Amino acid sequence: MTKYDPAFKLKLVKQCLAGSSTNGVAVKNGIGHSILQRWVRSYQQHGLPGLAKQYSRYDAQFKLSVLQRIEQDGLSDQQAAILFGIRGQNSIGEWKRLYHAGGINAL
């Protein structure tokens, strides 16, 4: 997977927020529109830090709080990832599988 620097992401996000279509900006720049949509939502939720590369390890309590919030508010994995600043929404799916298989100790 290609990595994009925050300046590039910000440039495209600003184009979208200025009224350009997400799909048009994505096609013009050779990226998937769903990636660009995720950047826009992350920027709207977290500002510039939402576009920065992060390396994170999450403790079991954090993972559990994310899973509880998903259940409580009916969030999708993608919505929860944006809300909590989790870069990979696939991580949440893995957390769900682990939790259902072995409870909090499996997280």
Backbone as CSV, one residue per row, in Angstrom:
resi,resn,N_x,N_y,N_z,CA_x,CA_y,CA_z,C_x,C_y,C_z
1,MET,0.839,-1.177,0.000,0.000,0.000,0.000,0.881,1.235,0.000
2,THR,0.578,2.167,-0.862,1.337,3.407,-0.961,1.035,4.292,0.235
3,LYS,2.066,4.921,0.769,1.897,5.856,1.878,1.956,7.267,1.327
4,TYR,1.128,8.119,1.859,1.055,9.504,1.409,1.427,10.426,2.554
5,ASP,2.177,11.479,2.252,2.575,12.392,3.320,1.415,13.320,3.684
6,PRO,1.440,13.850,4.915,0.339,14.697,5.385,0.090,15.929,4.518
7,ALA,1.125,16.509,3.923,0.941,17.694,3.076,0.107,17.351,1.837
8,PHE,0.366,16.199,1.242,-0.404,15.747,0.085,-1.857,15.499,0.484
9,LYS,-2.045,14.819,1.609,-3.399,14.545,2.094,-4.156,15.845,2.340
10,LEU,-3.499,16.796,3.000,-4.138,18.070,3.322,-4.541,18.822,2.058
11,LYS,-3.672,18.808,1.069,-3.970,19.481,-0.200,-5.252,18.929,-0.819
12,LEU,-5.378,17.605,-0.836,-6.559,16.984,-1.430,-7.801,17.205,-0.575
13,VAL,-7.642,17.111,0.727,-8.769,17.338,1.635,-9.307,18.752,1.460
14,LYS,-8.414,19.721,1.374,-8.848,21.112,1.213,-9.586,21.319,-0.109
15,GLN,-9.165,20.617,-1.149,-9.879,20.706,-2.422,-11.318,20.210,-2.256
16,CYS,-11.465,19.114,-1.523,-12.805,18.559,-1.296,-13.645,19.497,-0.442
17,LEU,-13.052,20.042,0.603,-13.790,20.939,1.489,-14.142,22.255,0.803
18,ALA,-13.391,22.590,-0.243,-13.675,23.814,-1.005,-14.776,23.596,-2.045
19,GLY,-15.254,22.356,-2.160,-16.377,22.102,-3.050,-16.123,21.147,-4.194
20,SER,-14.876,20.761,-4.411,-14.595,19.782,-5.471,-15.129,18.419,-5.048
21,SER,-15.565,17.632,-6.005,-16.093,16.310,-5.665,-14.957,15.396,-5.210
22,THR,-15.264,14.590,-4.214,-14.273,13.645,-3.697,-13.828,12.697,-4.799
23,ASN,-14.776,12.218,-5.572,-14.445,11.287,-6.647,-13.549,11.951,-7.689
24,GLY,-13.866,13.183,-8.070,-13.065,13.896,-9.061,-11.645,14.145,-8.594
25,VAL,-11.498,14.568,-7.343,-10.163,14.817,-6.783,-9.382,13.510,-6.708
26,ALA,-10.054,12.437,-6.304,-9.386,11.141,-6.193,-8.893,10.656,-7.552
27,VAL,-9.750,10.711,-8.555,-9.374,10.255,-9.899,-8.217,11.090,-10.435
28,LYS,-8.313,12.400,-10.277,-7.273,13.303,-10.778,-5.904,13.007,-10.159
29,ASN,-5.912,12.522,-8.914,-4.658,12.282,-8.205,-4.290,10.810,-8.091
30,GLY,-5.060,9.949,-8.741,-4.721,8.537,-8.807,-4.848,7.778,-7.502
31,ILE,-5.830,8.159,-6.685,-6.060,7.423,-5.435,-7.517,6.977,-5.390
32,GLY,-7.807,6.041,-4.517,-9.177,5.580,-4.358,-10.032,6.619,-3.647
33,HIS,-11.282,6.757,-4.098,-12.144,7.771,-3.483,-12.472,7.445,-2.032
34,SER,-12.517,6.160,-1.675,-12.819,5.805,-0.283,-11.684,6.227,0.648
35,ILE,-10.453,6.166,0.161,-9.314,6.636,0.959,-9.436,8.131,1.192
36,LEU,-9.747,8.864,0.143,-9.886,10.310,0.267,-11.046,10.672,1.190
37,GLN,-12.143,9.953,1.094,-13.271,10.207,1.994,-12.858,9.994,3.445
38,ARG,-12.057,8.969,3.690,-11.581,8.699,5.049,-10.693,9.834,5.537
39,TRP,-9.821,10.343,4.658,-8.970,11.476,5.037,-9.804,12.696,5.385
40,VAL,-10.840,12.962,4.583,-11.701,14.124,4.830,-12.385,13.989,6.186
41,ARG,-12.965,12.827,6.458,-13.647,12.620,7.744,-12.672,12.704,8.909
42,SER,-11.491,12.137,8.728,-10.486,12.187,9.788,-10.038,13.622,10.043
43,TYR,-9.873,14.393,8.993,-9.491,15.801,9.130,-10.603,16.589,9.822
44,GLN,-11.837,16.329,9.454,-12.954,17.033,10.078,-13.065,16.697,11.563
45,GLN,-12.744,15.469,11.925,-12.844,15.035,13.321,-11.644,15.479,14.151
46,HIS,-10.435,15.407,13.581,-9.214,15.590,14.370,-8.318,16.728,13.900
47,GLY,-8.651,17.365,12.791,-7.792,18.413,12.262,-6.548,17.819,11.619
48,LEU,-5.501,18.618,11.522,-4.267,18.171,10.873,-3.688,16.895,11.489
49,PRO,-3.730,16.725,12.827,-3.217,15.464,13.380,-3.933,14.225,12.837
50,GLY,-5.151,14.398,12.360,-5.879,13.277,11.784,-5.290,12.767,10.483
51,LEU,-4.412,13.556,9.875,-3.775,13.151,8.620,-2.355,12.638,8.822
52,ALA,-1.842,12.773,10.030,-0.458,12.382,10.311,-0.338,10.870,10.460
53,LYS,0.826,10.369,10.124,1.120,8.955,10.290,1.267,8.673,11.778
54,GLN,0.661,7.602,12.226,0.737,7.245,13.636,1.158,5.799,13.782
55,TYR,1.933,5.581,14.788,2.273,4.227,15.183,1.706,4.063,16.577
56,SER,0.740,3.188,16.717,0.081,3.089,18.009,-0.126,1.649,18.420
57,ARG,0.028,1.452,19.689,-0.366,0.210,20.334,-1.463,0.594,21.300
58,TYR,-2.492,-0.188,21.338,-3.632,0.127,22.183,-3.745,-0.922,23.279
59,ASP,-3.960,-0.461,24.509,-4.104,-1.414,25.609,-5.509,-2.018,25.594
60,ALA,-5.673,-3.078,26.376,-6.932,-3.821,26.378,-8.105,-2.945,26.803
61,GLN,-7.890,-2.060,27.760,-8.979,-1.203,28.234,-9.451,-0.252,27.130
62,PHE,-8.507,0.290,26.369,-8.872,1.167,25.255,-9.682,0.391,24.220
63,LYS,-9.202,-0.797,23.875,-9.902,-1.624,22.890,-11.319,-1.934,23.356
64,LEU,-11.449,-2.269,24.637,-12.765,-2.572,25.188,-13.680,-1.350,25.131
65,SER,-13.144,-0.176,25.440,-13.971,1.035,25.399,-14.443,1.329,23.970
66,VAL,-13.595,1.058,22.989,-13.992,1.229,21.586,-15.124,0.261,21.246
67,LEU,-14.963,-0.999,21.628,-15.989,-2.003,21.329,-17.307,-1.675,22.026
68,GLN,-17.226,-1.180,23.255,-18.438,-0.803,23.983,-19.137,0.375,23.312
69,ARG,-18.365,1.334,22.854,-18.947,2.510,22.187,-19.615,2.107,20.871
70,ILE,-19.006,1.175,20.156,-19.607,0.664,18.919,-20.964,0.041,19.227
71,GLU,-20.993,-0.779,20.252,-22.237,-1.449,20.643,-23.276,-0.445,21.136
72,GLN,-22.849,0.469,21.983,-23.749,1.451,22.601,-24.370,2.395,21.571
73,ASP,-23.545,2.903,20.661,-24.009,3.923,19.720,-24.315,3.386,18.323
74,GLY,-24.115,2.081,18.120,-24.387,1.498,16.812,-23.447,1.997,15.725
75,LEU,-22.190,2.248,16.092,-21.210,2.764,15.138,-20.688,1.657,14.230
76,SER,-20.321,2.020,13.034,-19.595,1.090,12.169,-18.134,1.089,12.614
77,ASP,-17.385,0.108,12.156,-15.956,0.079,12.478,-15.269,1.330,11.954
78,GLN,-15.658,1.770,10.765,-15.044,2.956,10.173,-15.368,4.204,10.987
79,GLN,-16.608,4.345,11.432,-16.982,5.497,12.256,-16.197,5.504,13.563
80,ALA,-16.064,4.335,14.181,-15.317,4.241,15.435,-13.841,4.557,15.214
81,ALA,-13.285,4.081,14.114,-11.875,4.355,13.820,-11.638,5.854,13.698
82,ILE,-12.534,6.555,13.038,-12.393,8.005,12.889,-12.577,8.696,14.230
83,LEU,-13.602,8.296,14.976,-13.892,8.919,16.265,-12.738,8.780,17.248
84,PHE,-12.127,7.597,17.288,-11.060,7.328,18.249,-9.662,7.552,17.679
85,GLY,-9.565,7.951,16.422,-8.258,8.205,15.828,-7.457,6.949,15.564
86,ILE,-8.146,5.861,15.270,-7.493,4.581,14.980,-7.268,4.516,13.479
87,ARG,-6.036,4.342,13.067,-5.703,4.422,11.651,-6.253,3.267,10.835
88,GLY,-6.246,2.081,11.377,-6.709,0.928,10.606,-8.018,0.397,11.144
89,GLN,-9.104,0.603,10.395,-10.386,0.107,10.871,-10.397,-1.413,10.932
90,ASN,-9.503,-2.071,10.204,-9.417,-3.528,10.258,-9.000,-4.006,11.638
91,SER,-8.276,-3.172,12.368,-7.882,-3.521,13.729,-9.107,-3.771,14.590
92,ILE,-10.131,-2.966,14.404,-11.334,-3.089,15.218,-12.019,-4.429,14.968
93,GLY,-12.069,-4.859,13.723,-12.640,-6.168,13.414,-11.883,-7.287,14.109
94,GLU,-10.572,-7.153,14.141,-9.746,-8.146,14.836,-10.029,-8.115,16.332
95,TRP,-10.154,-6.924,16.890,-10.474,-6.805,18.321,-11.810,-7.476,18.638
96,LYS,-12.790,-7.308,17.757,-14.099,-7.939,17.955,-13.952,-9.457,17.993
97,ARG,-13.204,-9.995,17.032,-13.015,-11.449,16.979,-12.327,-11.956,18.239
98,LEU,-11.288,-11.249,18.648,-10.564,-11.658,19.852,-11.452,-11.593,21.085
99,TYR,-12.203,-10.520,21.202,-13.055,-10.331,22.376,-14.139,-11.402,22.448
100,HIS,-14.760,-11.705,21.319,-15.816,-12.718,21.308,-15.254,-14.115,21.564
101,ALA,-14.010,-14.337,21.192,-13.390,-15.646,21.400,-12.886,-15.834,22.824
102,GLY,-12.365,-14.746,23.439,-11.732,-14.936,24.742,-11.941,-13.835,25.754
103,GLY,-12.853,-12.925,25.495,-13.110,-11.852,26.455,-11.980,-10.840,26.500
104,ILE,-12.002,-10.023,27.545,-11.024,-8.936,27.652,-9.595,-9.451,27.733
105,ASN,-9.397,-10.631,28.285,-8.034,-11.176,28.384,-7.428,-11.471,27.019
106,ALA,-8.266,-11.682,26.016,-7.768,-11.960,24.667,-7.330,-10.690,23.947
107,LEU,-7.789,-9.539,24.451,-7.417,-8.278,23.816,-5.989,-7.923,24.171
